[in-house]
Amino acid sequence: VQEIRGSSDLNTGASIFGVNPGTLSLANDDSAKNPTIFDVNNQRLRITRGSNGPYQLTSEKVRVTNLTFTNLTVNKKTKNIKIQMTVQYYNPASVNIFDASASFEASAVIREQE
């Protein structure tokens, strides 16, 4: 959410909205962070900032089973992104007591830079 709020724009053509796994591409005035991309690879959440990365944001102990971005933008001045993510504990032995998952939902706004 903080990365979204700190970006300068939304790269809609490079983003994948409304499906799992989604991809979010953000423009940034700082060339070292342009673009900033969130995606999932091998069920792990990653971030790429400019030419740096990708870096894993989740450990090998969990699996991201859902990552969906929704573009809720209604005008060009205020861009609103909804994030839905489900994380599941990696339980290769299928021991019921270790089954755990959590779902998260948030939204963030990119405000037009003046």
Backbone hydrogen bonds, N-H to C=O, Kabsch-Sander energy under -0.5 kcal/mol:
donor,donor_aa,acceptor,acceptor_aa,energy
5,R,1,V,-2.4
6,G,2,Q,-1.9
7,S,4,I,-1.3
8,S,27,A,-2.3
9,D,27,A,-1.3
11,N,25,S,-2.6
12,T,10,L,-1.4
14,A,11,N,-0.6
15,S,11,N,-0.8
15,S,12,T,-0.6
16,I,23,T,-2.8
17,F,15,S,-0.5
18,G,69,F,-3.2
22,G,67,L,-2.9
23,T,16,I,-1.3
24,L,38,F,-2.3
26,L,36,T,-3.0
27,A,9,D,-2.3
31,S,29,D,-0.7
33,K,30,D,-2.1
34,N,31,S,-0.8
36,T,26,L,-2.5
37,I,35,P,-0.5
37,I,48,T,-2.8
38,F,24,L,-2.6
39,D,46,R,-1.6
41,N,44,R,-2.3
44,R,41,N,-1.3
46,R,39,D,-3.1
47,I,55,Y,-2.1
48,T,37,I,-2.1
49,R,52,N,-2.4
50,G,33,K,-0.6
50,G,35,P,-3.2
50,G,48,T,-0.6
52,N,49,R,-2.6
53,G,51,S,-0.5
55,Y,47,I,-2.9
57,L,45,L,-3.6
58,T,45,L,-0.9
62,V,59,S,-1.3
63,R,88,Q,-3.1
64,V,43,Q,-3.0
65,T,63,R,-0.9
65,T,86,T,-2.0
66,N,86,T,-1.3
68,T,84,Q,-2.8
70,T,82,K,-2.4
72,L,70,T,-0.9
72,L,80,N,-2.8
74,V,78,T,-0.6
75,N,78,T,-0.7
79,K,77,K,-0.6
79,K,110,I,-2.4
80,N,78,T,-0.5
81,I,108,A,-2.8
82,K,70,T,-2.7
83,I,106,A,-3.4
84,Q,68,T,-2.4
85,M,104,F,-2.4
86,T,66,N,-2.1
87,V,102,A,-2.8
88,Q,63,R,-3.1
89,Y,100,A,-2.8
90,Y,61,K,-3.2
91,N,89,Y,-0.6
94,S,91,N,-1.8
96,N,94,S,-0.6
98,F,95,V,-2.0
99,D,96,N,-1.7
102,A,87,V,-2.5
104,F,85,M,-3.2
106,A,83,I,-2.2
108,A,81,I,-2.2
110,I,79,K,-3.3
111,R,109,V,-0.6
112,E,77,K,-1.2
